[in-house]
Amino acid sequence: MGTDIVIEQGKAKTNLDVFSATLQDLAEHDRDILVVTSDSRGSGKLAPFGQKYPSQHIEVGIAEQNLVGVAAGLASCGKKVFAVSPACFLTARALEQIKNDVAYSDNPVNLIGISAGVSYGALGSTHHSLHDFAVLRAINNIIIVAPADNFETGQAIKLAAKTDLPVYLRFGKKVMLPLKEINNDEFVFGKGRIITDGKDVAIIATGETVYPSLEAARKLKDQGVNATVVSMHTIKPLDTSLLAELAATCKAVVTVEEHSVNGGLGEACASYLLQHGISKPFKIIGIPDEYTVTGSQQDIFNHYGINEKGIAAVVLELLK
């Protein structure tokens, strides 16, 4: 198994805090950096940005379709736009605008889905975003990214500000402990980061499910099972080269995501492997096709086995 993760406990922040700080750094040197919010300045951690750069912040109110339309118009004029809204509303209410005004019209808007997955927990299914990977994967001309820690977040925002393609970035709400890649800390859209290395099973996770996958790998090591854990931060384009390599070298593949088991990371991986004739024991861990239970994010993770115990149990069953 690869080197242990180095955790700098005092330095861990929410990814949204890092997103806001990175945007402020970029805006200081680039007046084309603009933020558009839909009554999400506070929840998006953007109050400091608005105070520091009021002329580079636009508030449209609770109007997600207008949010995306305005952002697309600004991007068409050469502005580097970050459109911020809760993921459940951004990728549902404004899906037509994302499809047509952003992707089809080739406007490089950075769509920031905040409080994603089940971050809103107790507010229930109306506020859960378990569809966003699925619907956006079906739209051409958009990059889909779910950073797993502060490093990935900062790098993703810097890359997004420079790319000529639309980007969807998905953020939760909790403090994210830093992950240390075993080889280097290069960050590129479409290239997964190997956090630990083992030949028995590949655990491919994204966003806020990477750390529980790492905890499961530690538990499995105590039982003699060595796991590769990958932060597959980019859902589209998928790192198919790494996926094929892991499927060739490991005995089984497990994917973990804070998303419906339909249409997300797991199905993207399964589709690639099946269509390329690569057969390995395979399991998707995510939210099943049902109305989710109500509770905190951790309550929901525990209920559906998106935790150390649940992931480890799936791996052991798959390896039988």
Secondary structure by P-SEA (a helix, b strand, c coil): ccccccccccccccaaaaaaaaaaaaaaccccbbbbbcccccccccaaaaaacccccccccccaaaaaaaaaaaaaaccbbbbbccaaaaaacccccccccccccccccccccccccccccccccccccccaaaaaaaccbbbbbbbccaaaaaaaaaaaacccbbbbbbbbcccccbbbbccccccccccccccbbbccbbbbbcccaaaaaaaaaaaaaaacbbbbbbccccccccaaaaaaaaaacccbbbbbccccccccaaaaaaaaaaaaccccccccccccccccccccaaaaaaaacccaaaaaaaaaaaac
